[in-house]
Amino acid sequence: MYKLTVFIPNEALEVVKFALFAAGAGTMGHYEQCCWQVQGTGQFKPLVGSTPHIGVHDNLESVDEWRVEMVVAENAIEAVITALKKVHPYETPAYDVLKVLAF
């Protein structure tokens, strides 16, 4: 089992979550589409050579984003990451994947 954490801008929240759930994320026991989310502010500065979804080169940007966390079964993790990269509007989505140990 893994835990995926991803940062998503407001306008893409439901689209990205739907794609992740469709790829197999967010299932726990007899429940599906499970996640935890909280709103915050992301910061980044697009560099020359980037194709930013928001902002312009060499200007520091602050964006309202959602931190979304969900579990992903081992057999679905590759499909979930592929779906994330396909639908997320950012050129380089910010996410991390952690292995969850169950005792």
C-alpha positions as CSV (number, residue, x, y, z in Angstrom):
1,M,0.0,0.0,0.0
2,Y,1.2,3.5,-0.8
3,K,0.0,7.0,0.2
4,L,0.0,9.6,-2.6
5,T,0.1,13.3,-1.8
6,V,-0.5,15.8,-4.6
7,F,-0.9,19.5,-4.8
8,I,-3.7,20.6,-7.2
9,P,-4.9,24.1,-8.2
10,N,-8.6,25.0,-7.4
11,E,-9.9,24.7,-10.9
12,A,-8.5,21.2,-11.5
13,L,-9.3,19.6,-8.1
14,E,-12.3,17.5,-9.1
15,V,-10.9,16.5,-12.5
16,V,-7.6,15.3,-11.0
17,K,-9.3,13.5,-8.1
18,F,-11.7,11.7,-10.5
19,A,-8.8,10.5,-12.7
20,L,-6.9,9.2,-9.7
21,F,-10.0,7.4,-8.4
22,A,-10.7,5.9,-11.8
23,A,-7.1,4.6,-12.0
24,G,-7.5,2.8,-8.7
25,A,-6.6,5.3,-5.9
26,G,-8.6,5.9,-2.8
27,T,-10.0,2.5,-2.0
28,M,-10.0,1.4,1.7
29,G,-11.8,-1.8,2.6
30,H,-15.5,-1.4,1.5
31,Y,-15.0,2.3,0.7
32,E,-13.9,4.0,-2.4
33,Q,-13.0,7.6,-3.5
34,C,-11.5,8.2,0.0
35,C,-9.1,11.1,0.4
36,W,-8.1,13.9,2.7
37,Q,-7.7,17.4,1.5
38,V,-6.8,20.8,2.8
39,Q,-6.4,24.2,1.1
40,G,-3.2,26.2,1.2
41,T,-0.8,28.3,-0.8
42,G,1.8,27.0,-3.2
43,Q,4.8,29.0,-4.4
44,F,7.0,28.6,-7.5
45,K,9.1,30.6,-10.0
46,P,8.9,29.5,-13.6
47,L,12.4,29.4,-15.2
48,V,13.3,30.0,-18.8
49,G,12.5,26.8,-20.8
50,S,9.4,26.0,-18.7
51,T,5.9,26.1,-20.0
52,P,4.0,27.3,-16.9
53,H,0.2,26.7,-16.6
54,I,0.1,29.7,-14.3
55,G,2.5,32.7,-14.2
56,V,5.4,33.9,-16.3
57,H,9.1,33.3,-16.5
58,D,11.3,34.7,-13.7
59,N,8.3,35.9,-11.6
60,L,7.6,34.4,-8.2
61,E,4.0,33.1,-8.1
62,S,1.7,32.2,-5.3
63,V,-1.4,30.0,-6.0
64,D,-4.3,28.7,-4.0
65,E,-3.9,24.9,-4.1
66,W,-5.3,21.8,-2.5
67,R,-3.1,19.2,-0.7
68,V,-4.8,15.9,-1.4
69,E,-3.8,12.6,0.1
70,M,-5.1,9.1,-0.7
71,V,-4.0,5.5,-0.4
72,V,-3.1,3.5,-3.4
73,A,-2.8,-0.3,-3.7
74,E,0.6,-1.6,-4.9
75,N,-1.0,-3.0,-8.1
76,A,-2.5,0.4,-9.0
77,I,0.4,2.8,-8.2
78,E,1.8,3.0,-11.7
79,A,-1.6,3.6,-13.3
80,V,-2.4,6.2,-10.8
81,I,0.8,8.1,-11.4
82,T,0.3,7.9,-15.1
83,A,-3.2,9.3,-14.7
84,L,-1.9,12.1,-12.5
85,K,0.7,13.2,-15.0
86,K,-1.9,13.0,-17.9
87,V,-4.6,15.2,-16.3
88,H,-2.8,17.5,-13.9
89,P,-2.6,21.0,-15.5
90,Y,1.0,21.7,-14.3
91,E,3.9,21.0,-16.5
92,T,5.6,19.4,-13.5
93,P,3.0,18.3,-10.8
94,A,4.2,18.4,-7.2
95,Y,3.5,15.0,-5.6
96,D,5.1,12.3,-3.5
97,V,4.5,8.7,-2.9
98,L,5.2,6.9,0.4
99,K,5.2,3.2,1.2
100,V,2.7,2.5,4.0
101,L,3.7,-0.2,6.4
102,A,0.8,-2.2,8.1
103,F,1.5,-4.0,11.3
